[in-house]
Amino acid sequence: GNGNGKSKMTAGEAVTFDRHSAANALVLRDAAALRGCECKAYSDWFTYNRWAAQGHQVQKGEHATRITTYVTREKEDRETGQVETVKYPKTAFVFCRHQVKETER
């Protein structure tokens, strides 16, 4: 970090973050087109666990689409003891709403 204790994103990081969000939207749009559906990024695509939490089951044989997301976590500087927030890329595997069915309650 820059040592001032602020955890603001730099302009470069913001551009990277936006670019990955836009890139994910394109990946998901293309994946939907290949499936023959019009599922929208961030409203019709969720991880396996998120679908399960919403009462849905991913159907047997369905394949996930891979996207890159950014996760933040706090990291303590061992020398100064200051805590800063760091962002790092993480691969997420998501399914569209056509790949799941509502579970019986």
VOTIMI-295915 format. One record per atom (N, C-alpha, C): residue in three letters; atom name; x, y, z. Coordinates in Angstrom, 3 decimals, padded with zeros to 6 digits, always signed. Example, Ala and Ser with C-alpha at 12.3 -4.5 7.8 and 13.67 -1.06 7.14 Angstrom:
{"ALA"; "N"; {+013.190; -005.690; +007.800}}
{"ALA"; "CA"; {+012.300; -004.500; +007.800}}
{"ALA"; "C"; {+013.200; -003.300; +007.800}}
{"SER"; "N"; {+012.850; -002.250; +007.080}}
{"SER"; "CA"; {+013.670; -001.060; +007.140}}
{"SER"; "C"; {+012.900; +000.030; +007.870}}
//
This chain:
{"GLY"; "N"; {+000.819; -001.204; +000.000}}
{"GLY"; "CA"; {+000.000; +000.000; +000.000}}
{"GLY"; "C"; {+000.845; +001.242; +000.000}}
{"ASN"; "N"; {+000.193; +002.386; +000.090}}
{"ASN"; "CA"; {+000.900; +003.653; +000.042}}
{"ASN"; "C"; {+001.236; +004.164; +001.436}}
{"GLY"; "N"; {+000.908; +003.383; +002.470}}
{"GLY"; "CA"; {+001.323; +003.718; +003.811}}
{"GLY"; "C"; {+000.440; +004.706; +004.547}}
{"ASN"; "N"; {-000.566; +005.303; +003.878}}
{"ASN"; "CA"; {-001.400; +006.285; +004.564}}
{"ASN"; "C"; {-002.621; +005.646; +005.226}}
{"GLY"; "N"; {-002.734; +004.323; +005.138}}
{"GLY"; "CA"; {-003.818; +003.630; +005.819}}
{"GLY"; "C"; {-005.151; +003.663; +005.090}}
{"LYS"; "N"; {-005.242; +004.412; +003.987}}
{"LYS"; "CA"; {-006.496; +004.466; +003.228}}
{"LYS"; "C"; {-006.557; +003.273; +002.282}}
{"SER"; "N"; {-007.742; +002.720; +002.130}}
{"SER"; "CA"; {-007.876; +001.548; +001.265}}
{"SER"; "C"; {-008.675; +001.892; +000.011}}
{"LYS"; "N"; {-008.414; +003.072; -000.547}}
{"LYS"; "CA"; {-009.100; +003.464; -001.788}}
{"LYS"; "C"; {-008.482; +002.740; -002.965}}
{"MET"; "N"; {-009.325; +002.423; -003.922}}
{"MET"; "CA"; {-008.843; +001.802; -005.132}}
{"MET"; "C"; {-008.130; +002.861; -005.973}}
{"THR"; "N"; {-007.016; +002.492; -006.563}}
{"THR"; "CA"; {-006.340; +003.412; -007.466}}
{"THR"; "C"; {-007.120; +003.461; -008.772}}
{"ALA"; "N"; {-006.822; +004.473; -009.585}}
{"ALA"; "CA"; {-007.500; +004.585; -010.880}}
{"ALA"; "C"; {-007.260; +003.331; -011.716}}
{"GLY"; "N"; {-006.031; +002.821; -011.669}}
{"GLY"; "CA"; {-005.693; +001.609; -012.421}}
{"GLY"; "C"; {-006.485; +000.402; -011.949}}
{"GLU"; "N"; {-006.622; +000.261; -010.626}}
{"GLU"; "CA"; {-007.393; -000.850; -010.071}}
{"GLU"; "C"; {-008.865; -000.718; -010.440}}
{"ALA"; "N"; {-009.372; +000.503; -010.409}}
{"ALA"; "CA"; {-010.778; +000.734; -010.760}}
{"ALA"; "C"; {-011.036; +000.343; -012.211}}
{"VAL"; "N"; {-010.107; +000.704; -013.092}}
{"VAL"; "CA"; {-010.251; +000.353; -014.507}}
{"VAL"; "C"; {-010.233; -001.164; -014.660}}
{"THR"; "N"; {-009.308; -001.827; -013.962}}
{"THR"; "CA"; {-009.214; -003.282; -014.028}}
{"THR"; "C"; {-010.495; -003.912; -013.519}}
{"PHE"; "N"; {-011.005; -003.401; -012.403}}
{"PHE"; "CA"; {-012.233; -003.922; -011.808}}
{"PHE"; "C"; {-013.394; -003.778; -012.790}}
{"ASP"; "N"; {-013.542; -002.568; -013.374}}
{"ASP"; "CA"; {-014.611; -002.335; -014.353}}
{"ASP"; "C"; {-014.438; -003.225; -015.572}}
{"ARG"; "N"; {-013.209; -003.367; -016.014}}
{"ARG"; "CA"; {-012.945; -004.169; -017.203}}
{"ARG"; "C"; {-013.345; -005.614; -016.947}}
{"HIS"; "N"; {-013.034; -006.135; -015.757}}
{"HIS"; "CA"; {-013.406; -007.519; -015.469}}
{"HIS"; "C"; {-014.914; -007.669; -015.365}}
{"SER"; "N"; {-015.595; -006.676; -014.808}}
{"SER"; "CA"; {-017.057; -006.744; -014.743}}
{"SER"; "C"; {-017.635; -006.762; -016.148}}
{"ALA"; "N"; {-017.095; -005.903; -017.011}}
{"ALA"; "CA"; {-017.557; -005.847; -018.401}}
{"ALA"; "C"; {-017.192; -007.146; -019.126}}
{"ALA"; "N"; {-015.998; -007.648; -018.860}}
{"ALA"; "CA"; {-015.569; -008.900; -019.490}}
{"ALA"; "C"; {-016.477; -010.037; -019.054}}
{"ASN"; "N"; {-016.843; -010.093; -017.778}}
{"ASN"; "CA"; {-017.757; -011.130; -017.301}}
{"ASN"; "C"; {-019.109; -011.014; -017.985}}
{"ALA"; "N"; {-019.589; -009.788; -018.155}}
{"ALA"; "CA"; {-020.878; -009.590; -018.820}}
{"ALA"; "C"; {-020.821; -010.155; -020.237}}
{"LEU"; "N"; {-019.696; -009.952; -020.923}}
{"LEU"; "CA"; {-019.538; -010.479; -022.294}}
{"LEU"; "C"; {-019.453; -012.004; -022.281}}
{"VAL"; "N"; {-018.692; -012.556; -021.338}}
{"VAL"; "CA"; {-018.570; -014.014; -021.219}}
{"VAL"; "C"; {-019.949; -014.629; -021.012}}
{"LEU"; "N"; {-020.725; -014.042; -020.102}}
{"LEU"; "CA"; {-022.045; -014.593; -019.789}}
{"LEU"; "C"; {-023.022; -014.398; -020.941}}
{"ARG"; "N"; {-022.910; -013.270; -021.654}}
{"ARG"; "CA"; {-023.770; -013.053; -022.822}}
{"ARG"; "C"; {-023.483; -014.115; -023.878}}
{"ASP"; "N"; {-022.192; -014.371; -024.120}}
{"ASP"; "CA"; {-021.811; -015.384; -025.112}}
{"ASP"; "C"; {-022.252; -016.778; -024.679}}
{"ALA"; "N"; {-022.117; -017.075; -023.382}}
{"ALA"; "CA"; {-022.531; -018.385; -022.875}}
{"ALA"; "C"; {-024.040; -018.557; -023.040}}
{"ALA"; "N"; {-024.782; -017.489; -022.794}}
{"ALA"; "CA"; {-026.238; -017.546; -022.962}}
{"ALA"; "C"; {-026.582; -017.779; -024.438}}
{"ALA"; "N"; {-025.884; -017.080; -025.322}}
{"ALA"; "CA"; {-026.133; -017.237; -026.766}}
{"ALA"; "C"; {-025.874; -018.683; -027.198}}
{"LEU"; "N"; {-024.800; -019.270; -026.684}}
{"LEU"; "CA"; {-024.492; -020.662; -027.018}}
{"LEU"; "C"; {-025.583; -021.604; -026.513}}
{"ARG"; "N"; {-026.185; -021.272; -025.385}}
{"ARG"; "CA"; {-027.269; -022.086; -024.816}}
{"ARG"; "C"; {-028.607; -021.797; -025.501}}
{"GLY"; "N"; {-028.664; -020.710; -026.266}}
{"GLY"; "CA"; {-029.918; -020.348; -026.915}}
{"GLY"; "C"; {-030.879; -019.635; -025.977}}
{"CYS"; "N"; {-030.353; -018.988; -024.928}}
{"CYS"; "CA"; {-031.209; -018.246; -024.007}}
{"CYS"; "C"; {-030.728; -016.791; -023.933}}
{"GLU"; "N"; {-031.477; -015.983; -023.249}}
{"GLU"; "CA"; {-031.107; -014.572; -023.145}}
{"GLU"; "C"; {-030.879; -014.170; -021.690}}
{"CYS"; "N"; {-030.283; -015.075; -020.911}}
{"CYS"; "CA"; {-030.020; -014.782; -019.498}}
{"CYS"; "C"; {-029.059; -013.602; -019.378}}
{"LYS"; "N"; {-029.386; -012.702; -018.459}}
{"LYS"; "CA"; {-028.598; -011.486; -018.261}}
{"LYS"; "C"; {-027.566; -011.688; -017.156}}
{"ALA"; "N"; {-026.381; -011.122; -017.381}}
{"ALA"; "CA"; {-025.315; -011.167; -016.380}}
{"ALA"; "C"; {-025.820; -010.532; -015.089}}
{"TYR"; "N"; {-025.449; -011.125; -013.977}}
{"TYR"; "CA"; {-025.720; -010.599; -012.634}}
{"TYR"; "C"; {-027.179; -010.633; -012.202}}
{"SER"; "N"; {-028.092; -011.107; -013.045}}
{"SER"; "CA"; {-029.466; -011.266; -012.567}}
{"SER"; "C"; {-029.976; -012.686; -012.820}}
{"ASP"; "N"; {-029.428; -013.368; -013.817}}
{"ASP"; "CA"; {-029.870; -014.718; -014.156}}
{"ASP"; "C"; {-028.769; -015.766; -013.968}}
{"TRP"; "N"; {-027.589; -015.346; -013.538}}
{"TRP"; "CA"; {-026.453; -016.244; -013.370}}
{"TRP"; "C"; {-025.982; -016.199; -011.921}}
{"PHE"; "N"; {-025.900; -017.377; -011.278}}
{"PHE"; "CA"; {-025.422; -017.444; -009.899}}
{"PHE"; "C"; {-024.580; -018.699; -009.697}}
{"THR"; "N"; {-023.818; -018.719; -008.606}}
{"THR"; "CA"; {-023.037; -019.907; -008.270}}
{"THR"; "C"; {-023.976; -021.017; -007.797}}
{"TYR"; "N"; {-023.438; -022.221; -007.745}}
{"TYR"; "CA"; {-024.186; -023.382; -007.267}}
{"TYR"; "C"; {-024.777; -023.109; -005.883}}
{"ASN"; "N"; {-023.929; -022.603; -004.970}}
{"ASN"; "CA"; {-024.387; -022.356; -003.599}}
{"ASN"; "C"; {-025.449; -021.259; -003.530}}
{"ARG"; "N"; {-025.313; -020.237; -004.359}}
{"ARG"; "CA"; {-026.314; -019.153; -004.355}}
{"ARG"; "C"; {-027.655; -019.679; -004.865}}
{"TRP"; "N"; {-027.623; -020.508; -005.927}}
{"TRP"; "CA"; {-028.877; -021.103; -006.414}}
{"TRP"; "C"; {-029.508; -021.951; -005.314}}
{"ALA"; "N"; {-028.696; -022.773; -004.631}}
{"ALA"; "CA"; {-029.203; -023.646; -003.570}}
{"ALA"; "C"; {-029.840; -022.810; -002.462}}
{"ALA"; "N"; {-029.199; -021.697; -002.112}}
{"ALA"; "CA"; {-029.727; -020.825; -001.062}}
{"ALA"; "C"; {-031.062; -020.216; -001.471}}
{"GLN"; "N"; {-031.296; -020.102; -002.779}}
{"GLN"; "CA"; {-032.550; -019.544; -003.296}}
{"GLN"; "C"; {-033.576; -020.641; -003.599}}
{"GLY"; "N"; {-033.287; -021.869; -003.152}}
{"GLY"; "CA"; {-034.246; -022.952; -003.314}}
{"GLY"; "C"; {-034.244; -023.599; -004.688}}
{"HIS"; "N"; {-033.103; -023.603; -005.351}}
{"HIS"; "CA"; {-032.987; -024.225; -006.671}}
{"HIS"; "C"; {-031.870; -025.254; -006.672}}
{"GLN"; "N"; {-031.985; -026.224; -007.559}}
{"GLN"; "CA"; {-030.980; -027.267; -007.714}}
{"GLN"; "C"; {-030.454; -027.214; -009.138}}
{"VAL"; "N"; {-029.123; -027.175; -009.294}}
{"VAL"; "CA"; {-028.524; -027.255; -010.627}}
{"VAL"; "C"; {-028.812; -028.655; -011.158}}
{"GLN"; "N"; {-029.260; -028.726; -012.396}}
{"GLN"; "CA"; {-029.640; -030.004; -012.994}}
{"GLN"; "C"; {-028.420; -030.856; -013.329}}
{"LYS"; "N"; {-028.584; -032.155; -013.170}}
{"LYS"; "CA"; {-027.511; -033.109; -013.437}}
{"LYS"; "C"; {-026.997; -032.933; -014.864}}
{"GLY"; "N"; {-025.681; -032.939; -015.009}}
{"GLY"; "CA"; {-025.069; -032.847; -016.335}}
{"GLY"; "C"; {-024.825; -031.430; -016.836}}
{"GLU"; "N"; {-025.300; -030.439; -016.108}}
{"GLU"; "CA"; {-025.081; -029.051; -016.533}}
{"GLU"; "C"; {-023.646; -028.634; -016.227}}
{"HIS"; "N"; {-023.082; -027.835; -017.118}}
{"HIS"; "CA"; {-021.704; -027.360; -016.958}}
{"HIS"; "C"; {-021.703; -025.883; -016.587}}
{"ALA"; "N"; {-020.843; -025.539; -015.658}}
{"ALA"; "CA"; {-020.735; -024.146; -015.209}}
{"ALA"; "C"; {-019.989; -023.305; -016.230}}
{"THR"; "N"; {-020.223; -022.003; -016.173}}
{"THR"; "CA"; {-019.466; -021.025; -016.949}}
{"THR"; "C"; {-018.511; -020.350; -015.973}}
{"ARG"; "N"; {-017.255; -020.214; -016.387}}
{"ARG"; "CA"; {-016.212; -019.663; -015.524}}
{"ARG"; "C"; {-016.093; -018.146; -015.730}}
{"ILE"; "N"; {-016.095; -017.409; -014.632}}
{"ILE"; "CA"; {-015.862; -015.963; -014.691}}
{"ILE"; "C"; {-014.804; -015.608; -013.643}}
{"THR"; "N"; {-014.215; -014.431; -013.785}}
{"THR"; "CA"; {-013.259; -013.941; -012.802}}
{"THR"; "C"; {-013.921; -012.826; -012.017}}
{"THR"; "N"; {-013.898; -012.954; -010.716}}
{"THR"; "CA"; {-014.470; -011.942; -009.848}}
{"THR"; "C"; {-013.363; -011.442; -008.919}}
{"TYR"; "N"; {-013.613; -010.360; -008.241}}
{"TYR"; "CA"; {-012.616; -009.844; -007.300}}
{"TYR"; "C"; {-013.137; -009.942; -005.886}}
{"VAL"; "N"; {-012.297; -010.437; -004.997}}
{"VAL"; "CA"; {-012.631; -010.607; -003.596}}
{"VAL"; "C"; {-011.770; -009.638; -002.801}}
{"THR"; "N"; {-012.353; -009.037; -001.769}}
{"THR"; "CA"; {-011.556; -008.161; -000.916}}
{"THR"; "C"; {-011.374; -008.841; +000.437}}
{"ARG"; "N"; {-010.220; -008.604; +001.005}}
{"ARG"; "CA"; {-010.008; -009.070; +002.372}}
{"ARG"; "C"; {-009.025; -008.131; +003.036}}
{"GLU"; "N"; {-009.066; -008.119; +004.344}}
{"GLU"; "CA"; {-008.167; -007.254; +005.088}}
{"GLU"; "C"; {-006.881; -008.007; +005.376}}
{"LYS"; "N"; {-005.776; -007.277; +005.232}}
{"LYS"; "CA"; {-004.461; -007.872; +005.428}}
{"LYS"; "C"; {-003.678; -006.961; +006.362}}
{"GLU"; "N"; {-003.073; -007.553; +007.373}}
{"GLU"; "CA"; {-002.309; -006.755; +008.325}}
{"GLU"; "C"; {-000.844; -006.727; +007.914}}
{"ASP"; "N"; {-000.277; -005.503; +007.874}}
{"ASP"; "CA"; {+001.137; -005.332; +007.580}}
{"ASP"; "C"; {+001.907; -005.749; +008.833}}
{"ARG"; "N"; {+002.771; -006.753; +008.719}}
{"ARG"; "CA"; {+003.469; -007.292; +009.888}}
{"ARG"; "C"; {+004.388; -006.266; +010.547}}
{"GLU"; "N"; {+004.979; -005.389; +009.737}}
{"GLU"; "CA"; {+005.923; -004.409; +010.298}}
{"GLU"; "C"; {+005.208; -003.263; +011.002}}
{"THR"; "N"; {+004.164; -002.722; +010.368}}
{"THR"; "CA"; {+003.504; -001.531; +010.915}}
{"THR"; "C"; {+002.258; -001.866; +011.732}}
{"GLY"; "N"; {+001.705; -003.050; +011.530}}
{"GLY"; "CA"; {+000.486; -003.415; +012.230}}
{"GLY"; "C"; {-000.761; -002.810; +011.594}}
{"GLN"; "N"; {-000.560; -002.005; +010.536}}
{"GLN"; "CA"; {-001.713; -001.392; +009.869}}
{"GLN"; "C"; {-002.457; -002.441; +009.054}}
{"VAL"; "N"; {-003.775; -002.299; +009.028}}
{"VAL"; "CA"; {-004.611; -003.219; +008.261}}
{"VAL"; "C"; {-005.017; -002.514; +006.974}}
{"GLU"; "N"; {-004.786; -003.176; +005.874}}
{"GLU"; "CA"; {-005.234; -002.611; +004.599}}
{"GLU"; "C"; {-006.100; -003.621; +003.878}}
{"THR"; "N"; {-006.964; -003.117; +003.016}}
{"THR"; "CA"; {-007.846; -003.974; +002.245}}
{"THR"; "C"; {-007.165; -004.291; +000.922}}
{"VAL"; "N"; {-007.110; -005.560; +000.594}}
{"VAL"; "CA"; {-006.515; -005.971; -000.676}}
{"VAL"; "C"; {-007.575; -006.664; -001.517}}
{"LYS"; "N"; {-007.458; -006.486; -002.830}}
{"LYS"; "CA"; {-008.360; -007.134; -003.774}}
{"LYS"; "C"; {-007.538; -008.158; -004.540}}
{"TYR"; "N"; {-008.124; -009.328; -004.755}}
{"TYR"; "CA"; {-007.436; -010.312; -005.564}}
{"TYR"; "C"; {-008.454; -011.059; -006.415}}
{"PRO"; "N"; {-008.009; -011.519; -007.605}}
{"PRO"; "CA"; {-008.938; -012.214; -008.506}}
{"PRO"; "C"; {-009.254; -013.616; -007.997}}
{"LYS"; "N"; {-010.468; -014.054; -008.257}}
{"LYS"; "CA"; {-010.910; -015.399; -007.874}}
{"LYS"; "C"; {-011.819; -015.914; -008.986}}
{"THR"; "N"; {-011.647; -017.154; -009.341}}
{"THR"; "CA"; {-012.493; -017.766; -010.364}}
{"THR"; "C"; {-013.806; -018.200; -009.713}}
{"ALA"; "N"; {-014.903; -017.865; -010.361}}
{"ALA"; "CA"; {-016.224; -018.295; -009.896}}
{"ALA"; "C"; {-016.861; -019.126; -011.005}}
{"PHE"; "N"; {-017.636; -020.108; -010.604}}
{"PHE"; "CA"; {-018.323; -020.973; -011.562}}
{"PHE"; "C"; {-019.816; -020.737; -011.394}}
{"VAL"; "N"; {-020.464; -020.291; -012.468}}
{"VAL"; "CA"; {-021.866; -019.885; -012.377}}
{"VAL"; "C"; {-022.742; -020.655; -013.365}}
{"PHE"; "N"; {-024.028; -020.696; -013.034}}
{"PHE"; "CA"; {-025.037; -021.377; -013.848}}
{"PHE"; "C"; {-026.163; -020.401; -014.129}}
{"CYS"; "N"; {-026.783; -020.483; -015.317}}
{"CYS"; "CA"; {-027.908; -019.599; -015.637}}
{"CYS"; "C"; {-029.213; -020.236; -015.160}}
{"ARG"; "N"; {-030.269; -019.440; -015.159}}
{"ARG"; "CA"; {-031.553; -019.908; -014.616}}
{"ARG"; "C"; {-032.137; -021.082; -015.401}}
{"HIS"; "N"; {-031.703; -021.286; -016.644}}
{"HIS"; "CA"; {-032.194; -022.421; -017.429}}
{"HIS"; "C"; {-031.503; -023.733; -017.053}}
{"GLN"; "N"; {-030.465; -023.651; -016.204}}
{"GLN"; "CA"; {-029.726; -024.846; -015.800}}
{"GLN"; "C"; {-030.158; -025.357; -014.427}}
{"VAL"; "N"; {-031.168; -024.698; -013.865}}
{"VAL"; "CA"; {-031.609; -025.073; -012.508}}
{"VAL"; "C"; {-033.120; -025.319; -012.486}}
{"LYS"; "N"; {-033.554; -026.047; -011.476}}
{"LYS"; "CA"; {-034.987; -026.239; -011.241}}
{"LYS"; "C"; {-035.250; -025.928; -009.771}}
{"GLU"; "N"; {-036.447; -025.425; -009.500}}
{"GLU"; "CA"; {-036.833; -025.147; -008.121}}
{"GLU"; "C"; {-036.935; -026.478; -007.380}}
{"THR"; "N"; {-036.399; -026.528; -006.166}}
{"THR"; "CA"; {-036.475; -027.762; -005.394}}
{"THR"; "C"; {-037.841; -027.886; -004.757}}
{"GLU"; "N"; {-038.246; -029.114; -004.588}}
{"GLU"; "CA"; {-039.550; -029.378; -003.933}}
{"GLU"; "C"; {-039.413; -029.062; -002.460}}
{"ARG"; "N"; {-040.379; -028.374; -001.913}}
{"ARG"; "CA"; {-040.299; -028.000; -000.486}}
{"ARG"; "C"; {-041.079; -028.986; +000.353}}
//
